[in-house]
Amino acid sequence: MKHVARLLDDWRIELVAVAAVAATILFLGLGSIGLWEPQERQVADRQAPRRIGTIAELDAMIRPAVVAATTPKPPPAANTPQREPPPIVPAVDEKCLHAPPHDAVARSLTSRAVAWGRDLDDSDAGRRLPLAVLGFLCVLATAGIAMRRASARAGTLTALVLLSMPLCALQSRQLTSEIGTPAGGALVIYGLVALGCADLRKHLVLGLADLVVAVGALAFGIVVGFMAGGALLGLVVPIGAFAAAGALGVPAVVTAWRALERGAQLALAKAFPRAAAGRERAAIVRGETSLREQLVALAATLAAIALIGLLAYELYDLRDPQPGQIPPQREVLDHAIVPNGCWSPLLGAVWRPDDDLKYIYDSTFEQIAYGTFPWGLLAPIAIGALVASKDRARRGLGARALAWAGAAGVAVEAFQRKAGFTLYAGFPALALALGVWLDRVFATRDRPEGSARLVATYAVLGVLVLGKDMQSFADRLPSLLVGGDAIPYPKSAHILLLPTKLWVLVLGLGVAVAFALAIARISRRVADAALACTLAGTTILAAFWPFGWQASLGEHLASKTIFETLHDLVRPGDSLVIMGDLGDAPHDYAPDVKPEPAATREQIVTALARPNRVFAIAPQSELCQLHHDLAHKPYFVLDDRNTRSLLVSNRVDGATDLNPLRDKILHEPPQVIPHRPKGRVVFDGRIELLGWDVPDKVGRGSKFEIKLYFKVLQAVGGQWRIVGHFDGPQGMRFNGDHEPIDARCQTSQWAVGDYIVDTNTVIAGGPTFPDGNYEVWTGFFTGSNPNFKNMPVSEAPPDMRDTTDRVKIATIAVQ
């Protein structure tokens, strides 16, 4: 064990291990998942123009324009009135652009990286590869900071924590990414740290190599940071954070003066003994490292001030003040400081005069909470512990992490409200603080501090609460990289029989519990086992984001799965019709099949009526109308995994019909209806209740199904939901209200003459519900409590209806 411990303290072995783990998580299987649509697909298509099929097609498209342009126009007739020349439009003021020019550099890295990857390999993997490389460099640079200033083990922990954060793992493998900003920041800070502590005395060659790497990391980080985040997010944040952590370089002046003073004393004190002179020289040599760090901080301070000044010069103008402005204008020397609203080449955006109020201050905290789950919850504790540490190096790391994370948060808030959406880029700082802090915590787990149990309790409860919140708002995590709730979470996504979103809570809670046991006062054996589980759980969580979460959701959010099914089924002579915009996906995933575009649903219906086998890709929203239009024609759903599109065909050969409406919307009366009403039951003259299938008794807390059979008499209209009330003893009620037909077809899409078979799963109360008979009431309602409205019951036997337009259909015994 001691030999293993020594190996783990060797930074070379640790660096190789970190690189291997990061490469496995970030590079493996880059092309196995399709591009999420439409978000990632739009990014890819902007860099890869829509392909033209053949040279003949290209010639047919451009020849009319060429002929028109080269054919001389006949002279006008003598009696033809001559039009006046068009007015001269003044040239656009190139000094004040209101949109990014085509050659913009700042904040263009993602689009450029996608284009570079496409040129390298025109595939999903090729487009994502440059982003994965940036993520890889971000991990190495952040781990390198911890290795240089703390320990090799701290660097490994930093890398594992960083890889387990969704903001790192997902940004490195998705095109809707700003991974260049945190990568550039990490490289800049690593370069500045290395410049401040590079040692040329022990080994000149290695010292020079270290210095070259530091300068290279700094230069490359500056380029990457500016191209990815602009001067504010990509440069001011890391450089300013390093400067702030170094007290803005102020101590450098004092240290330099003292060093000069010592040198002068040595030069003038010729009468001093040699031993004393040697001690003075040693003191100066020992102070060189501190002085060099402070000088680097001073240089960073000057650079940050210069960048802020240039940004202010670009973003603001001095104008004559206008009284009565709301909000009041800021004035300097009798001039108002007003945003000019022009495109800023340094900022990489337009700094709007007015704030965008849709970006509230909670939005950044949400990004941090979801994007750094689960370790991010402990980051404030880690930073506080490092800042209060007695160890100078750890205290300096805590200051840098605090300044880096805080500056990134302030910059993101300002940018979102004044320029546009961006992603929080300070998460490597949180991972850095956590890795260094965990190194200390795990090293003293046999004698934990007094607050260990409190921290353990906080970790478990915090992860549990945030994990449950992520279950309730599942759309927020898929939408993390695009802003807002733009990407709905696919409810059908599962991994090993569990919903994919539930695995986020399970894995996060597993890491939290293992960490709590590792630092709690139980026993050394338990602490060692829990530590191993913590590291293993963090590694598994890091692998879960690309290979579990992204792969599972990609199956439903990318059209690649549809084209894979098509590739397995298509044969020579088959046709493919596509309705809707899938971008360049047909070329990427089915280059051997030439698709026919369909602008309307009628074209899909006509194509499916052909004698040959026809495949059609249609929007999910068209399924209800297609089901109605193809009522007496064969059609089959062959792939329904994608949330936006369906693969349908007029033949099912070699596949399985997955049509969700096949047994839910019938064009003929159902053959079997277990229970029918004694009289006619009609809602508003539009929907007739034909019968139901309800069990006689169920176990308390168990799941059971209830089926309702309806006939559509008239067009229903609106979006009505189905009432499901189970009223029992002591006024207790368990609820079964739901969207009809699993929310696949709203009542406004029901066609006259169709028969609806609605199936719903209900939970029979809970532990507090008494046993007894529960009356089952149904109907239709719209709205929500207290502003809901029930559909009127226009016809029903008196003993089945009540005064609130509900109909009683059965009684269930709950036991």
Buried (B, 14 or more C-beta within 10 A) or exposed (E): EEEEEEEBEEBEBBBEBBBEBBBBBBBEBBBBBBBBBBBBBBBBBEBBEEEEEEEEEEEEEEEEEEEEEEEEEEEEEEEEEEEEEEEEEEEEEEEEBEEBEEEBBBBBBBBBBBBBBBEEBEBBBBBBBBBBBBBBBBBBBBBBBBBBBBBBBBBBBBBBBBBBBBBBBBBBBBBBBBBBBBBBBBBBBBBBBBBBBBEEEEEEEEBEEBBEBBBEBBEBBBBBBBBBBBBBBBBBBBBBBBBBBBBBBEBBEEBBEBBEEBEEEBEEEEEBEEEEBEEBEEEBEEBBBBBBBBBBBBBBBBBBBEBBEBBEEBBBBEEEBEEEEEEEBEEEEEBBBBBBBBBBBBBBBBBEEEEEEEBEEEBBEBBBBBBBBBBBBBBEBBBBBBBEBEEEBBBBBBBBBBBBBBBBBBBBBBBBBBBBBBBBBBBBBBBBBBBBBBBBBBEEBEEBEEEBBEBBEBBBEBBBEBBEBBEEBBBBBBBBBBBEEEBBBBBEBBBEEEBBBBBBBEBBBBBBBBBBBBBBBEEEEBBBBBBEBBBBBBBBBBBBBBBBBBBBBBBBBBBBBBBBBBEEBBEEEBBBBBBBBBBBBBBBBBEEBEBEEBEEBEBBBEBBEEEEBBBBBBBBBBBBBBBBBBBEEEBBBBBBBBBBBBBBBBBBEEBEEBBBBEEBBBEEEBEEBEEEBEEEBBBBEBBBBBBBBBEEEBEBEEEBEBBBBBBBBEEBEEBBBBBBBBBBEEEBBBEBBBBBBBEBBBBEBBBEEBBBBBBBEBBBBEEEBEEBEBBBBBBBBBEEEEEEEBBEBBBBEEEBBEEEBBBBBBBBEBE
